[in-house]
């Protein structure tokens, strides 16, 4: 089986809601392609930071928490959960990748970004733990151990 990381989107319908699952990095790249600001944006005003903090505080999803982090003057969103390590069976912190935010990102965009970040890490964990007849058939890591 070929398990390369692709840009394919999985669309599901639930009632009248239509969801398109996209990789978070793809969402950010799409935003950057149409935004007139230089990215990553490093001069985010206090009002925008407060808006992002209020938004992030409203997100609830199982054991996941959402954090805003500053890095080199850029504001980033990152998800975190405590999980059981598949190798040693001990609790460990699991962090998703950081994604830079922009003052021009609206609430819907950021909520979608966080949702897709959690979904991507959950799918990664499922792939690590999924066996068929004692054989792991999905590997979310490349030959060098990198996440794909």
N, C-alpha and C positions, 0 to 999 in steps of 0.2 A: 504494500500500500504506500502511496505517496502522501506524506503528511507535511507538505510545505506550507508555510504561512502565506496565505493569499489575501487578496483584498475583497473577496466575494462577500456579499452581504446576505444574511439570512433574514428573510421577511416572514413574519408570523402575523396572523390576524387573530384578535381576541375580541369578540363582541364587535363593537364599532371602532375599536382602537387598532391602528395599524402601526406596528413597530418595525423599524429597520435597524438591525444590529450592525454597527460599524466599529472598526478598530479605533480606539481613542486617538492614536497618532494620526490616523487618516482624517478624523474630524478636525484636529488642530491644523493640519496642513491645508485643508479646504478653507478654513477660516483665514489663515495667513495669506492664501492666494488672492483673497478678495478684500482684505483689510488694508487701508492706506498707511497704517502705522508700521514701523520697523519692529520686527520680532526677534527675540523676546522683548516685550515692552518692559523697560526698567524704571520708568517714572510713573508709578501708579499712585494717585492721590489718596488721601485718607478716607474720603467719602466712598470711593470705589472699593477700597479694602474693606470698609465697614459693610458695604452692600454684599460683597462676596462672603464675608463672615456670616451675615444673617442668612444668606442662601444656603451655605454649607451646613449651618446649624439645623436646618429643616430636613436634611437627608437622613432617613432611617432605613437600614437594610441589614437585617440579621445582626451578626457580630461585627459588621464593618463599621469603621469610623472614617470620617473624611477630615483631612487636615489641610490647612493653608500653610505653605512654607515659603520663606523668602530665600532666594539663592541668587547671588550676584545682582541684587537689585530687582530681580524678576519675582513675581508672585506665582506660585505653583500650587496645584491641587494634587493631593496624594491620598490613596486609600490604604487602610491598615486593618488587619484582623489577627486575632490569635488563633492559630490552627495547630493541628497535630502533625508533626513532621513525618513524612511517609518513610523516611529512612530509619530514624531512631525511635519514633513513637512518642517523642516528648513535645510538650507545647512550645511553640515558637511564634514570633511575630512574622507576619507575612505582609509585605509592602508591595503595592503596585507601583508602576513607574510614575514619575512626576510629570505633570503636564502644565506647561506655562499658560497663564491666563492673560487676557487682554481686556482693557476697559470697554472695548466695543463688543465683547461677548455678552449676549443677553441671557436672561435666566433660563430659558428653554435650552439654549446651547450648553450651558454649564451643567444643567441637570442631566442632559443626554450624555455629556462627556463622563460624568461621574457614574451614571448607570452602566455605560459601556465599559468603563474601566473595571468596575466590579465584575461584570459579566465576563470580561476577558480573563481576569485572574481566576474566577471560579471555573471556567472551562479549562484553564491550564491545570488546576488542581484535579479536576475530574480526569483529565488525560493521564496525569501521573498515577492515579489510583485505579484506573480501569483495566481489568484483566478479563480475558476470555479463555476458559479452559486452562487457567494457570499461566497464560502468556500475556504480557503487556503488549497491546496492539496499537496503542497511540503513544507517541513520545513528544512532549512539548519542548524538547531540547534538541539543539543541533549536535553535530559530532564533537564540538569542543565544549559542550555543556551550556552553550548560550540559549537563552529563551527565544523560541521562534513563535 
